[in-house]
Amino acid sequence: MTHSPMLPAESPMAMPIQNLWGNPPAANEVVTAPHGMLVKRLLLLALTAVIGLAASSTVRMELSRDGLDWVEVALLAFFVPLFCWISFGFVTASMGFLKLITGEHPGFTALPSPASSLRHKTAVLMPVYNEGVEEVFARVRAMAYSIAEAGGAPWIDFFILSDSNPFHGKREEAAWHELADHAPIKIYYRRREKNIARKPGNIAEWVKRFGGAYENMLVLDADSMMSGETIVGMASIMEERPSIGLLQTVPMITNARTLFQRWMQFASEAYGPIASAGLLWWSGSEANFWGHNAIVRTRAFAEACGLPELPGKAPFGGHILSHDMLESALLRRRGWAVHMVMIGGSYEEFPPTIIDMAIRDRRWMQGNLQHLQLLGASGLHWASRLHLLIGASAYLTSPGWLLLILTMIGQVATHGDGGFVTLAPPSVLALTVMLLFGPKIMGLIWMLADGERRRSFGGTVAVVRSVALETVLAMLLAPITMVTQTKALLGLLLGISAGWNTQTRDARRITVREVLPDLREHLLLGAALTATVFLDATTAIWLSPIIVGLFLSPWLISLSSSEKLGQKAAAAKVFRVPEPGIVEAGPSGPRKEPEVLAAEGQSLAEA
């Protein structure tokens, strides 16, 4: 038997490093921008400002009855941007809800399916770094057979781009040999000896060596799954719209085993489409890139996305960690359209525990905060700058909320009993509740509005029960996240880099005793907030949801990491999501669930 070559013939492509601060490069004309984008964006910003300023003005008037002191000025300085932040999210979700509930297709375009429309080659790239070899190659096998079934075999090649250590590399190479000789599409494997510039360096090395032979590259993560129909359809869109530089899908969570993963999967399926449709509504051709489950025009990426190193040392200097958001901005800088599409057949896994999510979050925080120094880069579209600002500010809200709480307690201490009540007039309290819980209510309405969709989530009772439980759990998780992200930010400010270790994907039960040492600050803050009862009982009552979340943090982390509880939740129709085999958002019909694809890929390979 003739063995498959490990790599194809090289087809080099230049990928120059971009100058972010000089004169901006020449740009193409974007021809796929939806109509009325300026009006939509101005409406979004105007509604956000109106809601935020209305609440802020009410609070300011309450505080200024006897004049404003420095504590109250500080309180307003924290309150205004934080309230505008939640207002922005609410307005975005509301627009998405209106799109979905009226039956409009939220995607950039319907997904074409025939592979006969393909004229150029596409490479599917899966970067891996010391991942579970069996799991990775099961996903590759599933996607290879799915691509062939969709008719894409002549046009789509698969590359496994490894940055793994030699031990993992030998196992990966053996698994590749076993798969490549029988696969229905071409599958290649390459391992770099040195993990230079992490994933961006991995992709850039492929572009420079092989990019000239491929019109498009579809970028995955090691835990990504996409159906062949979706991959072929996205390549078809790139054929039809030559001015598009990138199409980003909205991946759904798959392979949820622990209670935490099932909880997050339900939240993603229940509320995610509303938020995504709203984001798509105002992003237009200036959408974002999330680094995976997206197709990119190779020559556009090569000419626009050679990343420089930032001045200074880590954590804020050096290699750009959150490269994807900047790459989308650089593509748009050159005049390439960047669109998000809401289609089925795109999946990713989620960290199995709250601890694993926090580890990943710390890495994202470091990368997103690097973007603050890129806001002034030359030639960026203002919507791209807004994406960068939103990504960075998302990790500043947790410290902001903590500082706001401490400032409010300081205001009570300086103004005596009852001072806390003036900070939350009934109108502001009602508005806050609407902004925080409104997207969940909209998600509930959306799930119940259609009979087929309602049944796919387990029926009315299951949906209401799941939303109620998810809301309670989200309230308990919020103060944990607030303290965890604040600790992470302080660590970065002290110069402690997050690093880039292999992400944990295996489910494991975390004991309370195991997690306690990492929660000292959470429990101490809970005790400190409880002590406000001696300062003002009303204040302690208002802070009770935060106090309860902090004190219950060890048990929430431990119980949610349980795979057994995840199975029990599934059996009880708690956090039920649409059944395998149907992905409602896909306009081209039902698609097979990743687990089904993997099983079929395995059986076909054995045959």
C-alpha positions in Angstrom: 0.0 0.0 0.0 1.3 3.5 -0.9 1.5 5.7 2.1 0.1 9.2 2.0 2.7 12.0 2.0 2.9 13.8 5.3 2.9 17.2 3.6 2.0 18.5 0.0 4.5 20.3 -2.2 5.2 23.8 -0.8 3.5 26.8 -2.3 5.0 29.8 -0.5 3.1 33.0 0.2 4.5 36.2 1.6 3.1 37.4 4.9 4.7 40.8 5.8 4.6 42.1 9.3 2.1 45.0 9.5 3.0 48.5 10.6 0.2 49.4 13.0 1.2 53.0 13.6 2.4 54.4 10.2 0.3 55.5 7.3 -2.6 53.0 6.8 -2.4 50.8 3.7 -4.6 51.1 0.7 -8.0 49.4 1.1 -10.4 47.7 -1.2 -14.1 48.8 -1.4 -16.4 46.6 0.7 -19.4 45.6 -1.5 -21.2 43.3 1.0 -21.9 45.8 3.7 -25.6 45.7 4.7 -27.7 48.8 4.1 -28.3 51.3 7.0 -25.4 50.2 9.2 -24.6 53.8 10.4 -28.2 54.3 11.4 -28.3 50.9 13.3 -25.0 51.7 15.1 -26.1 55.2 16.0 -29.4 53.8 17.3 -27.6 51.3 19.4 -25.3 53.9 20.9 -28.1 56.4 21.4 -30.4 53.9 23.2 -27.4 52.8 25.4 -26.7 56.4 26.3 -30.3 57.3 27.0 -30.8 54.3 29.4 -27.4 54.8 31.1 -27.7 58.5 31.5 -31.3 58.3 32.7 -30.3 56.0 35.6 -27.2 57.9 36.3 -29.0 61.3 36.5 -31.6 59.8 38.9 -28.8 58.5 41.2 -26.9 61.8 40.9 -30.0 63.8 41.9 -30.5 61.6 44.9 -26.9 61.9 46.0 -26.7 65.7 45.5 -29.5 66.7 47.8 -26.9 67.8 50.3 -24.1 68.3 47.9 -21.6 65.8 46.4 -18.5 64.8 48.3 -15.5 62.9 46.9 -17.0 59.5 47.9 -20.2 60.2 45.9 -18.2 61.5 42.9 -16.2 58.3 42.9 -19.4 56.3 43.2 -20.9 58.0 40.1 -17.6 57.5 38.2 -18.0 53.8 38.7 -21.8 53.7 38.3 -22.1 55.4 34.9 -19.8 53.2 32.8 -21.0 50.0 34.5 -24.6 50.9 33.9 -24.0 51.8 30.3 -22.2 48.5 29.9 -25.2 46.4 30.9 -27.5 48.8 28.9 -25.4 48.1 25.8 -25.8 44.3 26.3 -29.5 44.7 26.8 -30.1 46.8 23.7 -28.0 44.4 21.6 -30.0 41.4 22.9 -33.3 43.3 22.3 -32.4 43.8 18.7 -31.5 40.2 18.3 -34.7 39.1 19.9 -36.8 41.2 17.5 -34.9 39.6 14.6 -35.5 36.1 15.8 -39.1 36.4 17.1 -40.3 37.9 13.8 -38.9 34.9 11.9 -36.1 36.8 10.0 -33.1 34.8 9.2 -30.4 36.4 11.3 -27.4 35.2 9.2 -25.5 37.2 6.6 -26.7 34.9 3.9 -28.4 31.5 3.4 -26.0 28.7 3.3 -25.5 27.3 -0.2 -24.9 23.5 -0.2 -23.8 22.2 -3.6 -20.1 21.3 -3.8 -20.4 21.8 -7.6 -20.0 25.5 -7.1 -16.5 25.1 -5.8 -13.6 26.2 -8.0 -10.7 26.8 -5.6 -9.0 24.8 -3.0 -9.7 25.2 0.8 -7.5 24.0 3.6 -9.0 23.0 7.0 -6.4 23.8 9.6 -6.5 22.3 13.1 -3.7 23.5 15.3 -3.0 21.2 18.3 -0.8 21.6 21.3 -0.3 18.5 23.6 -4.0 17.5 23.2 -5.6 14.1 23.7 -4.5 12.3 20.6 -7.5 9.9 20.3 -10.0 12.6 20.8 -8.4 14.9 18.2 -8.1 12.3 15.5 -11.7 11.1 16.2 -12.8 14.6 15.4 -10.6 14.8 12.3 -11.9 11.4 11.1 -15.5 12.5 11.6 -15.0 15.8 9.7 -13.1 14.0 6.9 -15.9 11.6 6.2 -18.5 14.3 6.5 -16.7 16.6 4.0 -16.5 13.7 1.6 -20.2 12.9 2.0 -21.0 16.6 1.2 -19.0 16.3 -2.0 -16.0 18.4 -0.9 -13.2 15.8 -1.2 -11.7 17.2 -4.5 -11.5 20.7 -3.2 -10.9 20.5 0.6 -7.7 19.2 2.3 -7.2 18.8 6.0 -4.0 19.9 7.9 -3.2 19.0 11.5 -0.7 21.6 12.6 1.1 20.4 15.7 3.1 22.4 18.2 3.1 19.4 20.6 6.2 18.1 22.4 8.1 15.1 20.9 6.2 12.5 23.0 2.8 13.7 21.8 4.2 14.3 18.4 5.1 10.6 18.0 1.6 9.5 19.0 0.1 12.1 16.7 2.2 10.9 13.8 1.2 7.3 14.4 -2.5 8.3 14.5 -2.1 10.3 11.3 -0.5 7.3 9.5 -3.4 5.1 10.6 -6.0 7.7 9.4 -4.5 9.3 6.3 -4.0 6.1 4.3 -7.8 5.3 4.4 -9.4 8.8 4.6 -11.7 9.9 1.8 -9.9 13.4 1.6 -6.3 14.4 1.8 -5.1 14.7 5.4 -1.7 16.2 6.2 0.3 16.4 9.4 3.1 18.8 10.4 4.8 19.3 13.7 6.9 22.4 14.6 9.9 21.8 16.8 9.5 25.2 18.5 6.2 26.7 19.6 7.0 30.2 18.3 4.3 32.8 18.7 1.8 30.1 19.7 -1.3 29.6 17.5 -0.7 32.8 15.4 2.8 31.6 14.7 1.6 28.2 13.8 -1.0 29.5 11.3 1.5 32.0 9.9 4.1 29.3 9.3 1.5 27.3 7.3 0.6 30.4 5.2 4.2 31.1 4.4 4.9 27.5 3.3 1.6 26.3 1.8 -0.8 29.2 1.5 -0.2 29.9 -2.2 -2.1 26.6 -3.1 -5.3 27.4 -1.2 -7.8 30.2 -1.8 -9.3 29.8 1.7 -8.3 28.3 5.1 -10.9 27.2 7.6 -9.4 27.6 11.0 -10.4 25.3 13.9 -9.4 24.7 17.5 -8.4 21.3 18.8 -11.9 20.9 20.3 -13.8 22.2 17.2 -16.2 20.2 15.1 -17.9 21.3 11.9 -20.1 19.3 9.5 -19.0 18.7 6.0 -22.1 20.5 4.6 -21.3 23.6 6.6 -17.6 23.6 5.5 -18.6 23.1 1.9 -21.3 25.8 2.2 -18.9 28.4 3.7 -16.4 27.7 0.9 -19.2 28.2 -1.6 -20.0 31.6 0.0 -16.3 32.6 -0.4 -16.5 31.6 -4.1 -19.6 33.7 -4.7 -18.4 36.8 -2.7 -14.8 37.5 -3.6 -14.7 40.7 -1.5 -15.2 38.7 1.8 -12.1 38.1 3.8 -13.6 36.2 6.7 -16.8 34.4 7.7 -17.2 33.6 11.4 -19.7 31.1 12.6 -21.4 31.0 16.0 -20.4 27.5 17.4 -22.6 25.7 19.8 -21.3 23.7 22.8 -21.0 20.0 22.3 -19.9 17.0 24.3 -21.2 18.4 27.6 -20.7 15.9 30.4 -20.4 17.8 33.8 -23.2 19.7 35.3 -21.3 22.9 34.6 -20.9 22.1 30.9 -24.6 21.2 30.6 -25.5 24.5 32.4 -23.3 26.5 30.0 -24.6 24.5 27.0 -28.2 25.3 27.9 -27.3 29.0 28.4 -25.6 29.1 25.0 -28.6 27.5 23.2 -31.2 29.5 25.1 -29.8 33.0 25.2 -26.9 32.7 22.7 -28.9 33.1 19.5 -30.5 36.3 20.8 -27.1 37.9 21.7 -25.5 36.6 18.4 -28.4 37.9 16.3 -28.1 41.3 18.0 -24.3 41.3 17.5 -24.7 40.4 13.8 -27.4 43.2 13.4 -24.9 46.0 14.3 -21.6 44.4 13.2 -22.4 44.1 9.5 -19.2 43.7 7.4 -17.1 44.8 10.4 -17.8 41.6 12.5 -15.3 39.9 14.8 -13.1 36.8 14.5 -13.0 34.4 17.4 -10.0 32.4 16.2 -11.8 29.2 15.2 -14.8 27.8 13.3 -14.3 30.5 10.7 -13.2 30.5 7.1 -10.6 33.1 5.9 -9.4 34.1 2.5 -5.7 33.1 2.5 -4.2 35.9 0.4 -6.3 38.5 2.4 -4.9 37.1 5.6 -1.4 37.0 4.3 -1.4 40.6 3.1 -3.2 42.0 6.2 -2.5 39.9 9.3 1.3 39.6 9.8 1.3 40.5 13.6 4.1 42.5 15.1 5.2 42.1 18.7 4.0 44.8 21.1 6.7 46.9 22.8 7.7 46.0 26.4 7.6 42.7 28.3 4.7 40.4 29.1 2.0 40.4 30.3 1.1 43.5 28.2 4.0 43.4 25.7 5.4 40.8 23.5 3.3 38.4 21.3 -0.3 39.4 20.9 -2.3 36.7 22.7 -5.9 37.5 21.6 -4.7 37.7 18.0 -8.1 36.9 16.4 -9.9 40.1 17.2 -7.0 42.1 15.9 -6.8 40.0 12.8 -10.4 40.8 11.9 -9.7 44.5 12.4 -6.6 44.3 10.2 -8.6 42.5 7.4 -11.2 45.2 7.5 -8.4 47.8 7.5 -7.4 46.5 4.1 -11.0 46.7 2.8 -11.9 43.0 3.2 -15.4 42.4 4.5 -15.6 40.4 7.8 -19.0 38.8 8.4 -20.6 36.7 11.1 -23.0 34.0 10.0 -25.6 32.1 12.1 -25.7 28.6 10.6 -25.8 25.1 12.0 -23.1 22.5 12.0 -20.5 24.4 13.9 -19.5 23.2 17.4 -16.9 23.5 20.1 -16.3 22.0 23.6 -16.5 24.1 26.8 -14.2 23.8 29.9 -15.5 21.1 32.2 -15.4 23.1 35.5 -15.6 26.7 36.8 -11.9 26.4 37.7 -10.9 25.5 34.1 -13.0 28.3 32.8 -11.2 30.7 35.1 -7.8 29.5 33.8 -8.9 30.1 30.2 -10.5 33.4 31.2 -7.2 34.7 32.7 -5.4 34.0 29.4 -8.2 35.8 27.5 -8.0 38.7 29.9 -4.3 39.2 29.3 -4.8 39.1 25.5 -7.8 41.4 25.5 -6.2 44.0 27.7 -3.3 44.2 25.3 -5.9 45.6 22.8 -6.1 48.8 24.8 -2.8 50.0 23.4 -4.1 49.1 19.9 -7.1 51.3 19.9 -5.1 54.1 18.3 -3.6 51.9 15.5 -3.9 53.7 12.1 -6.5 52.9 9.6 -8.9 50.8 11.7 -12.6 51.1 11.1 -14.3 52.7 14.1 -16.5 49.6 14.5 -13.4 47.5 14.7 -12.1 49.8 17.4 -15.4 49.3 19.2 -15.0 45.5 19.1 -11.5 45.8 20.6 -12.8 48.2 23.3 -15.7 45.9 24.2 -13.4 42.9 24.5 -11.0 44.7 26.8 -13.7 46.4 28.9 -15.4 43.1 29.5 -12.5 42.2 31.8 -12.6 45.5 33.6 -16.2 45.3 34.7 -15.6 42.8 37.5 -13.1 45.0 39.3 -15.4 47.9 38.5 -18.4 46.2 40.2 -16.2 45.4 43.2 -15.0 49.0 43.5 -18.6 50.2 43.1 -19.7 47.9 46.0 -16.9 49.1 48.2 -17.6 52.7 47.4 -21.3 52.3 48.1 -20.4 50.8 51.5 -18.1 53.8 52.1 -20.9 56.1 51.2 -23.2 54.4 53.8 -20.4 54.6 56.4 -20.0 58.4 55.9 -23.7 59.2 55.7 -25.1 57.1 58.4 -28.1 54.6 58.5 -30.3 54.5 55.4 -27.7 56.0 53.1 -27.7 52.9 51.0 -31.3 53.3 50.1 -30.6 56.6 48.3 -28.3 54.8 45.9 -31.0 52.6 44.6 -34.3 54.5 44.0 -37.2 52.3 42.9 -37.0 53.4 39.3 -33.3 52.6 39.0 -33.7 49.3 40.8 -36.5 48.3 38.4 -34.5 49.3 35.4 -31.5 47.4 36.7 -33.6 44.2 37.1 -34.9 44.6 33.6 -31.5 45.1 32.1 -29.9 42.1 33.9 -32.8 39.6 33.6 -34.4 40.9 30.4 -32.2 38.8 28.0 -33.1 35.7 30.0 -36.8 36.5 29.7 -36.4 37.1 26.0 -34.7 33.8 25.7 -37.5 32.1 27.6 -40.1 33.7 25.2 -38.1 32.7 22.2 -37.9 29.1 23.3 -41.6 28.9 24.1 -42.8 30.8 21.0 -42.4 27.9 18.6 -43.9 24.4 19.2 -41.1 22.5 17.6 -38.4 24.6 19.3 -40.2 24.3 22.6 -40.3 20.5 22.3 -36.6 20.4 21.4 -35.8 22.0 24.7 -38.0 19.4 26.6 -41.4 21.2 26.7 -42.8 24.1 28.6 -42.2 22.8 32.1 -38.6 21.7 31.3 -37.8 25.1 29.8 -39.2 27.2 32.7 -37.5 24.9 35.2 -34.2 25.1 33.4 -34.3 28.9 33.0 -35.2 29.3 36.7 -32.3 27.1 37.9 -29.9 28.7 35.4 -30.8 32.1 36.7 -30.2 31.1 40.3 -26.9 29.5 39.4 -25.8 32.5 37.3 -26.5 34.8 40.3 -24.3 32.5 42.5 -21.6 32.4 39.9 -21.4 36.2 39.4 -19.7 37.1 42.6 -17.2 34.2 42.2 -16.3 35.5 38.7 -16.0 39.1 40.1 -13.4 38.1 42.6 -11.6 35.7 40.4 -11.2 38.2 37.6 -10.2 40.9 40.0 -7.4 38.6 41.3 -6.3 37.9 37.8 -6.2 41.6 36.9 -4.1 42.3 40.0 -1.7 39.5 39.0 -1.3 40.9 35.5 -0.7 44.4 36.9 2.0 42.9 39.1 3.7 41.4 35.9 2.6 37.8 36.3 1.8 36.5 32.8 -1.0 34.0 32.3 1.1 31.7 30.2 -0.3 29.3 27.6 -0.7 25.8 29.0 -2.7 23.0 27.5 -6.4 23.4 28.2 -8.0 20.8 30.4 -10.8 19.1 28.5 -11.4 15.9 30.6 -14.2 15.9 33.2 -13.1 15.5 36.8 -14.8 16.0 40.1 -13.3 18.7 42.2 -13.6 18.3 46.0 -14.5 21.1 48.3 -11.2 20.6 50.2 -9.2 20.8 47.0 -10.7 24.1 45.9 -10.7 25.9 49.3 -7.1 27.2 49.2 -8.0 29.0 45.9 -11.0 30.7 47.4 -9.5 32.5 50.5 -10.2 35.9 49.0 -13.8 34.9 48.1 -14.6 33.8 51.6 -12.8 36.7 53.2 -14.8 39.2 51.1 -18.0 37.3 52.0 -17.1 37.7 55.7 -16.3 41.4 55.2 -19.6 42.1 53.4 -21.5 40.2 56.1 -19.9 42.5 58.7 -21.8 45.4 57.1 -24.8 44.3 59.2 -23.2 46.1 62.1 -22.9 49.2 59.9 -26.4 49.1 58.4 -28.8 46.2 58.2 -30.4 47.4 55.0 -27.0 47.4 53.3 -26.3 43.8 54.4 -29.7 42.7 53.0 -28.9 44.3 49.6 -25.6 42.6 49.6 -27.0 39.2 50.6 -27.0 37.7 47.0 -23.3 38.5 46.7 -22.6 37.2 50.2 -24.4 33.9 49.6 -22.6 33.4 46.3 -19.2 33.9 47.9 -19.8 31.6 50.8 -21.3 28.9 48.6 -18.4 29.1 46.1 -16.6 25.9 47.2 -19.8 23.9 46.9 -20.9 25.4 43.6 -17.5 24.7 42.1 -17.4 21.1 43.4 -21.0 20.1 42.6 -21.0 21.7 39.2 -17.8 19.7 38.3 -19.7 16.4 38.8 -20.3 14.3 35.7 -22.9 12.2 37.7 -24.9 15.3 38.4 -24.7 16.2 34.8 -26.2 12.8 33.9 -28.9 13.2 36.5 -29.8 16.7 35.1 -30.1 15.2 31.6 -32.3 12.4 32.9 -34.6 15.0 34.6 -34.8 17.1 31.5 -32.9 19.9 33.2 -30.8 22.0 30.9 -32.2 20.0 27.9 -31.0 21.3 24.5 -32.3 20.4 21.0 -32.0 16.7 20.2 -29.0 15.4 18.2 -29.6 15.5 14.5 -31.4 18.9 14.4 -29.8 22.3 14.4 -32.6 24.8 14.1 -30.5 27.8 13.0 -29.4 26.1 9.8 -31.4 27.2 6.7 -30.2 24.3 4.6 -31.9 21.6 6.7 -31.0 19.3 9.6 -27.4 18.4 10.3 -25.9 15.6 12.3 -24.6 16.1 15.8 -20.8 15.8 16.2 -21.1 12.6 18.3 -23.1 11.0 15.4 -20.5 12.2 12.9 -17.7 10.8 15.0 -19.4 7.4 15.3 -20.0 7.2 11.6 -16.4 8.3 10.8 -15.1 5.5 13.1 -17.3 2.9 11.5 -16.5 3.9 8.0 -12.8 3.9 8.8 -13.1 0.4 10.1 -15.0 -0.7 7.0 
